[in-house]
Amino acid sequence: MKNKPVTILFLLLLRSCALSTLFLTIFTDPPLEAIITEEGWKILEVSENAPKAALYKFFLVKFPREDILGLSLGERRIFIA
């Protein structure tokens, strides 16, 4: 039971926003980002999150594995390969 506070602290840190993007290489390409954002909003507008579609942010990333095409880590952030 001594390690319970350490475990809880570790899990909270793991869940934090800053740590979740630590392992992703985000890059910028404004023309491609504009296309991805526009297409992403089209998809979101027909989803249950349509009222909040404008709050979503899309990021271009290089995933360590080529079979991962996209990932959402919460807080309306979507990472696209």
C-alpha positions in Angstrom: 0.0 0.0 0.0 3.0 2.3 0.3 3.2 2.7 -3.5 -0.4 3.7 -4.0 0.2 7.5 -3.9 3.1 7.0 -6.4 0.9 4.9 -8.7 -1.9 7.5 -8.6 0.6 10.3 -9.3 2.1 8.3 -12.2 -1.4 7.7 -13.7 -2.3 11.4 -13.4 0.9 12.4 -15.2 0.3 9.8 -17.9 -3.2 11.2 -18.5 -2.0 14.8 -18.7 -2.1 16.7 -22.0 1.6 17.6 -22.2 2.7 14.1 -21.7 0.3 12.6 -24.3 1.9 14.7 -27.1 5.4 14.1 -25.8 5.9 11.0 -28.0 4.4 12.5 -31.2 6.4 14.4 -33.8 4.1 17.3 -34.9 5.1 19.0 -38.1 3.6 21.9 -40.0 2.5 22.2 -43.6 0.0 25.0 -43.9 -1.6 24.0 -47.2 -2.0 20.4 -46.1 -3.2 21.4 -42.6 -5.9 23.5 -44.2 -7.1 20.5 -46.3 -7.1 18.2 -43.3 -8.9 20.6 -41.1 -11.6 21.3 -43.7 -12.2 17.6 -44.4 -12.1 16.9 -40.6 -14.8 19.5 -40.0 -17.0 17.9 -42.7 -16.8 14.6 -40.9 -17.5 16.2 -37.5 -20.5 18.2 -38.7 -22.4 14.9 -39.3 -21.4 13.3 -36.1 -22.8 13.6 -32.6 -20.2 16.3 -31.9 -21.5 18.6 -34.6 -22.2 21.5 -32.2 -18.6 21.5 -31.1 -16.9 20.8 -34.5 -15.3 24.2 -34.6 -13.5 23.5 -31.3 -11.6 20.6 -32.7 -7.9 21.0 -33.7 -6.1 18.8 -36.2 -2.4 18.1 -36.1 -0.1 16.5 -38.7 2.2 13.9 -37.1 4.6 11.2 -37.9 3.6 8.1 -36.0 6.2 5.5 -35.2 4.2 2.9 -37.0 2.9 3.3 -40.6 -0.3 1.5 -39.9 -1.6 4.2 -37.6 -3.4 6.8 -39.7 -5.0 8.9 -37.0 -5.5 9.2 -33.2 -7.5 11.3 -30.8 -6.1 11.9 -27.4 -9.0 13.8 -26.0 -9.6 17.4 -25.4 -10.8 17.8 -29.0 -7.4 17.1 -30.5 -7.0 14.8 -33.5 -3.6 13.7 -34.8 -3.5 12.7 -38.5 -0.6 10.9 -40.3 
